[in-house]
């Protein structure tokens, strides 16, 4: 069984926050990922900028950061049921809003894209560029399309 903890820091918790956990569990299930625990934190640009500077050496805000715990050599089960702590995903609501306008997509679609993007990074996927031909980004868009009918707001 997958478990997703969702929280907000330095932003008003959005009304749609309770829908995020079940959505991510469904995405994990679609990827045949079982027994994961992960956390998702929604924040503002200042908070994600601090994290980006601290962990990636990039002094700028970004839309999503993923911190995998599965890259460690000795991954330890997180609880008695054998689940493992996969990691943390951080999403800036400021940049989410900016990118939804920039890319002419709804805020909800962009939110799904960022959640899926973060999960794929935790699952070990990566991309060199932001070109749509990147295998991870192609998979991401397939999953976004699969979940296009799911309402978060």
mmCIF file of the C-alpha atoms, coordinates in Angstrom:
data_MODEL
# 
_entry.id   MODEL 
# 
loop_
_atom_site.group_PDB 
_atom_site.id 
_atom_site.type_symbol 
_atom_site.label_atom_id 
_atom_site.label_alt_id 
_atom_site.label_comp_id 
_atom_site.label_asym_id 
_atom_site.label_entity_id 
_atom_site.label_seq_id 
_atom_site.pdbx_PDB_ins_code 
_atom_site.Cartn_x 
_atom_site.Cartn_y 
_atom_site.Cartn_z 
_atom_site.occupancy 
_atom_site.B_iso_or_equiv 
_atom_site.pdbx_formal_charge 
_atom_site.auth_seq_id 
_atom_site.auth_comp_id 
_atom_site.auth_asym_id 
_atom_site.auth_atom_id 
_atom_site.pdbx_PDB_model_num 
ATOM 1   C CA . UNK A 1 1   ? 0.000   0.000  0.000   1.00 0.00 ? 1   UNK A CA 1 
ATOM 2   C CA . UNK A 1 2   ? 1.342   3.424  -0.942  1.00 0.00 ? 2   UNK A CA 1 
ATOM 3   C CA . UNK A 1 3   ? 1.109   6.340  1.469   1.00 0.00 ? 3   UNK A CA 1 
ATOM 4   C CA . UNK A 1 4   ? 1.425   10.014 0.616   1.00 0.00 ? 4   UNK A CA 1 
ATOM 5   C CA . UNK A 1 5   ? 1.718   12.771 3.191   1.00 0.00 ? 5   UNK A CA 1 
ATOM 6   C CA . UNK A 1 6   ? 0.762   16.229 1.952   1.00 0.00 ? 6   UNK A CA 1 
ATOM 7   C CA . UNK A 1 7   ? 1.495   19.533 3.668   1.00 0.00 ? 7   UNK A CA 1 
ATOM 8   C CA . UNK A 1 8   ? 1.970   23.239 2.989   1.00 0.00 ? 8   UNK A CA 1 
ATOM 9   C CA . UNK A 1 9   ? 4.644   25.642 4.260   1.00 0.00 ? 9   UNK A CA 1 
ATOM 10  C CA . UNK A 1 10  ? 4.733   29.425 3.911   1.00 0.00 ? 10  UNK A CA 1 
ATOM 11  C CA . UNK A 1 11  ? 1.503   29.364 1.872   1.00 0.00 ? 11  UNK A CA 1 
ATOM 12  C CA . UNK A 1 12  ? -2.152  29.127 2.788   1.00 0.00 ? 12  UNK A CA 1 
ATOM 13  C CA . UNK A 1 13  ? -3.045  25.430 2.467   1.00 0.00 ? 13  UNK A CA 1 
ATOM 14  C CA . UNK A 1 14  ? -5.101  25.150 -0.725  1.00 0.00 ? 14  UNK A CA 1 
ATOM 15  C CA . UNK A 1 15  ? -8.641  23.814 -0.446  1.00 0.00 ? 15  UNK A CA 1 
ATOM 16  C CA . UNK A 1 16  ? -7.727  21.029 -2.877  1.00 0.00 ? 16  UNK A CA 1 
ATOM 17  C CA . UNK A 1 17  ? -4.949  19.661 -0.652  1.00 0.00 ? 17  UNK A CA 1 
ATOM 18  C CA . UNK A 1 18  ? -6.936  16.542 0.403   1.00 0.00 ? 18  UNK A CA 1 
ATOM 19  C CA . UNK A 1 19  ? -7.219  15.442 -3.255  1.00 0.00 ? 19  UNK A CA 1 
ATOM 20  C CA . UNK A 1 20  ? -3.447  15.261 -3.750  1.00 0.00 ? 20  UNK A CA 1 
ATOM 21  C CA . UNK A 1 21  ? -2.732  12.088 -1.767  1.00 0.00 ? 21  UNK A CA 1 
ATOM 22  C CA . UNK A 1 22  ? -5.306  9.906  -3.552  1.00 0.00 ? 22  UNK A CA 1 
ATOM 23  C CA . UNK A 1 23  ? -4.197  11.295 -6.925  1.00 0.00 ? 23  UNK A CA 1 
ATOM 24  C CA . UNK A 1 24  ? -0.555  10.417 -6.246  1.00 0.00 ? 24  UNK A CA 1 
ATOM 25  C CA . UNK A 1 25  ? -1.518  6.948  -4.992  1.00 0.00 ? 25  UNK A CA 1 
ATOM 26  C CA . UNK A 1 26  ? -3.377  6.376  -8.261  1.00 0.00 ? 26  UNK A CA 1 
ATOM 27  C CA . UNK A 1 27  ? -0.339  7.561  -10.264 1.00 0.00 ? 27  UNK A CA 1 
ATOM 28  C CA . UNK A 1 28  ? 1.940   5.217  -8.291  1.00 0.00 ? 28  UNK A CA 1 
ATOM 29  C CA . UNK A 1 29  ? -0.477  2.347  -8.929  1.00 0.00 ? 29  UNK A CA 1 
ATOM 30  C CA . UNK A 1 30  ? -0.449  3.124  -12.668 1.00 0.00 ? 30  UNK A CA 1 
ATOM 31  C CA . UNK A 1 31  ? 3.342   2.801  -12.591 1.00 0.00 ? 31  UNK A CA 1 
ATOM 32  C CA . UNK A 1 32  ? 3.090   -0.540 -10.702 1.00 0.00 ? 32  UNK A CA 1 
ATOM 33  C CA . UNK A 1 33  ? 4.856   1.021  -7.729  1.00 0.00 ? 33  UNK A CA 1 
ATOM 34  C CA . UNK A 1 34  ? 3.888   -0.569 -4.434  1.00 0.00 ? 34  UNK A CA 1 
ATOM 35  C CA . UNK A 1 35  ? 4.712   0.076  -0.779  1.00 0.00 ? 35  UNK A CA 1 
ATOM 36  C CA . UNK A 1 36  ? 6.086   3.549  -1.158  1.00 0.00 ? 36  UNK A CA 1 
ATOM 37  C CA . UNK A 1 37  ? 5.820   6.350  1.337   1.00 0.00 ? 37  UNK A CA 1 
ATOM 38  C CA . UNK A 1 38  ? 6.484   9.868  0.156   1.00 0.00 ? 38  UNK A CA 1 
ATOM 39  C CA . UNK A 1 39  ? 5.765   13.420 1.130   1.00 0.00 ? 39  UNK A CA 1 
ATOM 40  C CA . UNK A 1 40  ? 4.621   16.372 -0.904  1.00 0.00 ? 40  UNK A CA 1 
ATOM 41  C CA . UNK A 1 41  ? 5.137   19.915 0.322   1.00 0.00 ? 41  UNK A CA 1 
ATOM 42  C CA . UNK A 1 42  ? 3.527   22.946 -1.293  1.00 0.00 ? 42  UNK A CA 1 
ATOM 43  C CA . UNK A 1 43  ? 5.330   26.225 -0.714  1.00 0.00 ? 43  UNK A CA 1 
ATOM 44  C CA . UNK A 1 44  ? 6.111   29.625 -2.234  1.00 0.00 ? 44  UNK A CA 1 
ATOM 45  C CA . UNK A 1 45  ? 9.005   30.731 -4.453  1.00 0.00 ? 45  UNK A CA 1 
ATOM 46  C CA . UNK A 1 46  ? 11.113  31.948 -1.521  1.00 0.00 ? 46  UNK A CA 1 
ATOM 47  C CA . UNK A 1 47  ? 11.025  28.553 0.158   1.00 0.00 ? 47  UNK A CA 1 
ATOM 48  C CA . UNK A 1 48  ? 11.756  26.522 -2.966  1.00 0.00 ? 48  UNK A CA 1 
ATOM 49  C CA . UNK A 1 49  ? 14.503  28.979 -3.911  1.00 0.00 ? 49  UNK A CA 1 
ATOM 50  C CA . UNK A 1 50  ? 16.193  28.351 -0.548  1.00 0.00 ? 50  UNK A CA 1 
ATOM 51  C CA . UNK A 1 51  ? 15.958  24.572 -1.110  1.00 0.00 ? 51  UNK A CA 1 
ATOM 52  C CA . UNK A 1 52  ? 17.201  24.892 -4.694  1.00 0.00 ? 52  UNK A CA 1 
ATOM 53  C CA . UNK A 1 53  ? 20.200  26.950 -3.535  1.00 0.00 ? 53  UNK A CA 1 
ATOM 54  C CA . UNK A 1 54  ? 20.995  24.618 -0.640  1.00 0.00 ? 54  UNK A CA 1 
ATOM 55  C CA . UNK A 1 55  ? 20.654  21.275 -2.436  1.00 0.00 ? 55  UNK A CA 1 
ATOM 56  C CA . UNK A 1 56  ? 21.387  22.085 -6.091  1.00 0.00 ? 56  UNK A CA 1 
ATOM 57  C CA . UNK A 1 57  ? 23.496  25.227 -5.878  1.00 0.00 ? 57  UNK A CA 1 
ATOM 58  C CA . UNK A 1 58  ? 20.989  27.089 -8.039  1.00 0.00 ? 58  UNK A CA 1 
ATOM 59  C CA . UNK A 1 59  ? 19.925  30.427 -6.560  1.00 0.00 ? 59  UNK A CA 1 
ATOM 60  C CA . UNK A 1 60  ? 16.551  30.646 -8.280  1.00 0.00 ? 60  UNK A CA 1 
ATOM 61  C CA . UNK A 1 61  ? 13.023  29.420 -7.718  1.00 0.00 ? 61  UNK A CA 1 
ATOM 62  C CA . UNK A 1 62  ? 11.789  26.421 -9.678  1.00 0.00 ? 62  UNK A CA 1 
ATOM 63  C CA . UNK A 1 63  ? 8.496   24.622 -10.041 1.00 0.00 ? 63  UNK A CA 1 
ATOM 64  C CA . UNK A 1 64  ? 9.271   21.227 -8.509  1.00 0.00 ? 64  UNK A CA 1 
ATOM 65  C CA . UNK A 1 65  ? 12.098  19.555 -6.616  1.00 0.00 ? 65  UNK A CA 1 
ATOM 66  C CA . UNK A 1 66  ? 12.399  15.847 -5.855  1.00 0.00 ? 66  UNK A CA 1 
ATOM 67  C CA . UNK A 1 67  ? 14.576  14.443 -3.107  1.00 0.00 ? 67  UNK A CA 1 
ATOM 68  C CA . UNK A 1 68  ? 14.878  10.702 -3.550  1.00 0.00 ? 68  UNK A CA 1 
ATOM 69  C CA . UNK A 1 69  ? 15.729  8.503  -0.616  1.00 0.00 ? 69  UNK A CA 1 
ATOM 70  C CA . UNK A 1 70  ? 15.978  5.496  -2.939  1.00 0.00 ? 70  UNK A CA 1 
ATOM 71  C CA . UNK A 1 71  ? 19.329  6.572  -4.364  1.00 0.00 ? 71  UNK A CA 1 
ATOM 72  C CA . UNK A 1 72  ? 21.059  5.555  -1.162  1.00 0.00 ? 72  UNK A CA 1 
ATOM 73  C CA . UNK A 1 73  ? 22.843  2.202  -1.333  1.00 0.00 ? 73  UNK A CA 1 
ATOM 74  C CA . UNK A 1 74  ? 21.116  0.708  1.673   1.00 0.00 ? 74  UNK A CA 1 
ATOM 75  C CA . UNK A 1 75  ? 17.458  1.554  1.393   1.00 0.00 ? 75  UNK A CA 1 
ATOM 76  C CA . UNK A 1 76  ? 15.756  0.485  4.588   1.00 0.00 ? 76  UNK A CA 1 
ATOM 77  C CA . UNK A 1 77  ? 12.122  -0.419 4.898   1.00 0.00 ? 77  UNK A CA 1 
ATOM 78  C CA . UNK A 1 78  ? 10.240  2.405  6.505   1.00 0.00 ? 78  UNK A CA 1 
ATOM 79  C CA . UNK A 1 79  ? 7.756   0.417  8.516   1.00 0.00 ? 79  UNK A CA 1 
ATOM 80  C CA . UNK A 1 80  ? 6.633   -3.024 9.603   1.00 0.00 ? 80  UNK A CA 1 
ATOM 81  C CA . UNK A 1 81  ? 4.657   -3.563 6.406   1.00 0.00 ? 81  UNK A CA 1 
ATOM 82  C CA . UNK A 1 82  ? 7.836   -3.430 4.308   1.00 0.00 ? 82  UNK A CA 1 
ATOM 83  C CA . UNK A 1 83  ? 7.189   -0.065 2.754   1.00 0.00 ? 83  UNK A CA 1 
ATOM 84  C CA . UNK A 1 84  ? 10.105  2.181  1.877   1.00 0.00 ? 84  UNK A CA 1 
ATOM 85  C CA . UNK A 1 85  ? 10.385  5.921  2.185   1.00 0.00 ? 85  UNK A CA 1 
ATOM 86  C CA . UNK A 1 86  ? 10.835  7.028  -1.431  1.00 0.00 ? 86  UNK A CA 1 
ATOM 87  C CA . UNK A 1 87  ? 11.455  10.698 -0.743  1.00 0.00 ? 87  UNK A CA 1 
ATOM 88  C CA . UNK A 1 88  ? 10.037  14.175 -0.851  1.00 0.00 ? 88  UNK A CA 1 
ATOM 89  C CA . UNK A 1 89  ? 8.531   16.336 -3.560  1.00 0.00 ? 89  UNK A CA 1 
ATOM 90  C CA . UNK A 1 90  ? 8.358   20.118 -3.151  1.00 0.00 ? 90  UNK A CA 1 
ATOM 91  C CA . UNK A 1 91  ? 6.179   22.264 -5.402  1.00 0.00 ? 91  UNK A CA 1 
ATOM 92  C CA . UNK A 1 92  ? 6.077   26.066 -5.540  1.00 0.00 ? 92  UNK A CA 1 
ATOM 93  C CA . UNK A 1 93  ? 2.544   27.353 -5.964  1.00 0.00 ? 93  UNK A CA 1 
ATOM 94  C CA . UNK A 1 94  ? 3.938   30.685 -7.238  1.00 0.00 ? 94  UNK A CA 1 
ATOM 95  C CA . UNK A 1 95  ? 5.815   29.018 -10.105 1.00 0.00 ? 95  UNK A CA 1 
ATOM 96  C CA . UNK A 1 96  ? 2.919   26.626 -10.719 1.00 0.00 ? 96  UNK A CA 1 
ATOM 97  C CA . UNK A 1 97  ? 0.703   29.648 -11.393 1.00 0.00 ? 97  UNK A CA 1 
ATOM 98  C CA . UNK A 1 98  ? 3.351   31.321 -13.554 1.00 0.00 ? 98  UNK A CA 1 
ATOM 99  C CA . UNK A 1 99  ? 3.942   28.196 -15.652 1.00 0.00 ? 99  UNK A CA 1 
ATOM 100 C CA . UNK A 1 100 ? 0.262   27.434 -16.140 1.00 0.00 ? 100 UNK A CA 1 
ATOM 101 C CA . UNK A 1 101 ? -0.095  30.883 -17.721 1.00 0.00 ? 101 UNK A CA 1 
ATOM 102 C CA . UNK A 1 102 ? 3.195   30.643 -19.633 1.00 0.00 ? 102 UNK A CA 1 
ATOM 103 C CA . UNK A 1 103 ? 2.317   27.232 -21.096 1.00 0.00 ? 103 UNK A CA 1 
ATOM 104 C CA . UNK A 1 104 ? -1.382  28.112 -21.589 1.00 0.00 ? 104 UNK A CA 1 
ATOM 105 C CA . UNK A 1 105 ? -2.653  25.160 -19.568 1.00 0.00 ? 105 UNK A CA 1 
ATOM 106 C CA . UNK A 1 106 ? -5.003  25.087 -16.632 1.00 0.00 ? 106 UNK A CA 1 
ATOM 107 C CA . UNK A 1 107 ? -3.579  25.338 -13.160 1.00 0.00 ? 107 UNK A CA 1 
ATOM 108 C CA . UNK A 1 108 ? -4.975  21.877 -12.423 1.00 0.00 ? 108 UNK A CA 1 
ATOM 109 C CA . UNK A 1 109 ? -3.236  20.320 -15.438 1.00 0.00 ? 109 UNK A CA 1 
ATOM 110 C CA . UNK A 1 110 ? 0.056   21.924 -14.503 1.00 0.00 ? 110 UNK A CA 1 
ATOM 111 C CA . UNK A 1 111 ? -0.323  20.695 -10.935 1.00 0.00 ? 111 UNK A CA 1 
ATOM 112 C CA . UNK A 1 112 ? -0.854  17.129 -12.174 1.00 0.00 ? 112 UNK A CA 1 
ATOM 113 C CA . UNK A 1 113 ? 2.189   17.484 -14.437 1.00 0.00 ? 113 UNK A CA 1 
ATOM 114 C CA . UNK A 1 114 ? 4.401   18.612 -11.538 1.00 0.00 ? 114 UNK A CA 1 
ATOM 115 C CA . UNK A 1 115 ? 3.181   15.834 -9.253  1.00 0.00 ? 115 UNK A CA 1 
ATOM 116 C CA . UNK A 1 116 ? 3.809   13.216 -11.941 1.00 0.00 ? 116 UNK A CA 1 
ATOM 117 C CA . UNK A 1 117 ? 7.184   14.776 -12.755 1.00 0.00 ? 117 UNK A CA 1 
ATOM 118 C CA . UNK A 1 118 ? 8.236   14.558 -9.114  1.00 0.00 ? 118 UNK A CA 1 
ATOM 119 C CA . UNK A 1 119 ? 7.078   10.955 -8.787  1.00 0.00 ? 119 UNK A CA 1 
ATOM 120 C CA . UNK A 1 120 ? 8.962   9.931  -11.924 1.00 0.00 ? 120 UNK A CA 1 
ATOM 121 C CA . UNK A 1 121 ? 12.163  11.485 -10.552 1.00 0.00 ? 121 UNK A CA 1 
ATOM 122 C CA . UNK A 1 122 ? 11.696  9.574  -7.291  1.00 0.00 ? 122 UNK A CA 1 
ATOM 123 C CA . UNK A 1 123 ? 11.230  6.418  -9.390  1.00 0.00 ? 123 UNK A CA 1 
ATOM 124 C CA . UNK A 1 124 ? 14.646  6.965  -10.949 1.00 0.00 ? 124 UNK A CA 1 
ATOM 125 C CA . UNK A 1 125 ? 13.683  8.628  -14.216 1.00 0.00 ? 125 UNK A CA 1 
ATOM 126 C CA . UNK A 1 126 ? 15.672  11.630 -15.354 1.00 0.00 ? 126 UNK A CA 1 
ATOM 127 C CA . UNK A 1 127 ? 16.019  13.968 -18.318 1.00 0.00 ? 127 UNK A CA 1 
ATOM 128 C CA . UNK A 1 128 ? 18.904  15.978 -19.747 1.00 0.00 ? 128 UNK A CA 1 
ATOM 129 C CA . UNK A 1 129 ? 16.810  18.694 -21.365 1.00 0.00 ? 129 UNK A CA 1 
ATOM 130 C CA . UNK A 1 130 ? 13.221  19.897 -21.242 1.00 0.00 ? 130 UNK A CA 1 
ATOM 131 C CA . UNK A 1 131 ? 12.592  18.737 -24.822 1.00 0.00 ? 131 UNK A CA 1 
ATOM 132 C CA . UNK A 1 132 ? 9.403   16.765 -25.257 1.00 0.00 ? 132 UNK A CA 1 
ATOM 133 C CA . UNK A 1 133 ? 11.347  13.977 -26.953 1.00 0.00 ? 133 UNK A CA 1 
ATOM 134 C CA . UNK A 1 134 ? 13.031  13.036 -23.653 1.00 0.00 ? 134 UNK A CA 1 
ATOM 135 C CA . UNK A 1 135 ? 11.721  9.562  -22.658 1.00 0.00 ? 135 UNK A CA 1 
ATOM 136 C CA . UNK A 1 136 ? 10.833  10.697 -19.112 1.00 0.00 ? 136 UNK A CA 1 
ATOM 137 C CA . UNK A 1 137 ? 8.913   13.701 -20.383 1.00 0.00 ? 137 UNK A CA 1 
ATOM 138 C CA . UNK A 1 138 ? 7.140   11.584 -22.988 1.00 0.00 ? 138 UNK A CA 1 
ATOM 139 C CA . UNK A 1 139 ? 6.064   9.175  -20.228 1.00 0.00 ? 139 UNK A CA 1 
ATOM 140 C CA . UNK A 1 140 ? 5.049   12.125 -18.052 1.00 0.00 ? 140 UNK A CA 1 
ATOM 141 C CA . UNK A 1 141 ? 2.747   13.477 -20.754 1.00 0.00 ? 141 UNK A CA 1 
ATOM 142 C CA . UNK A 1 142 ? 1.232   10.018 -21.316 1.00 0.00 ? 142 UNK A CA 1 
ATOM 143 C CA . UNK A 1 143 ? 0.389   9.845  -17.611 1.00 0.00 ? 143 UNK A CA 1 
ATOM 144 C CA . UNK A 1 144 ? -0.979  13.404 -17.604 1.00 0.00 ? 144 UNK A CA 1 
ATOM 145 C CA . UNK A 1 145 ? -3.253  12.372 -20.477 1.00 0.00 ? 145 UNK A CA 1 
ATOM 146 C CA . UNK A 1 146 ? -4.318  9.192  -18.657 1.00 0.00 ? 146 UNK A CA 1 
ATOM 147 C CA . UNK A 1 147 ? -5.381  11.262 -15.645 1.00 0.00 ? 147 UNK A CA 1 
ATOM 148 C CA . UNK A 1 148 ? -6.893  14.144 -17.613 1.00 0.00 ? 148 UNK A CA 1 
ATOM 149 C CA . UNK A 1 149 ? -10.396 13.260 -16.417 1.00 0.00 ? 149 UNK A CA 1 
ATOM 150 C CA . UNK A 1 150 ? -9.454  13.212 -12.731 1.00 0.00 ? 150 UNK A CA 1 
ATOM 151 C CA . UNK A 1 151 ? -10.545 16.370 -10.909 1.00 0.00 ? 151 UNK A CA 1 
ATOM 152 C CA . UNK A 1 152 ? -8.342  17.830 -8.184  1.00 0.00 ? 152 UNK A CA 1 
ATOM 153 C CA . UNK A 1 153 ? -10.131 21.167 -7.824  1.00 0.00 ? 153 UNK A CA 1 
# 
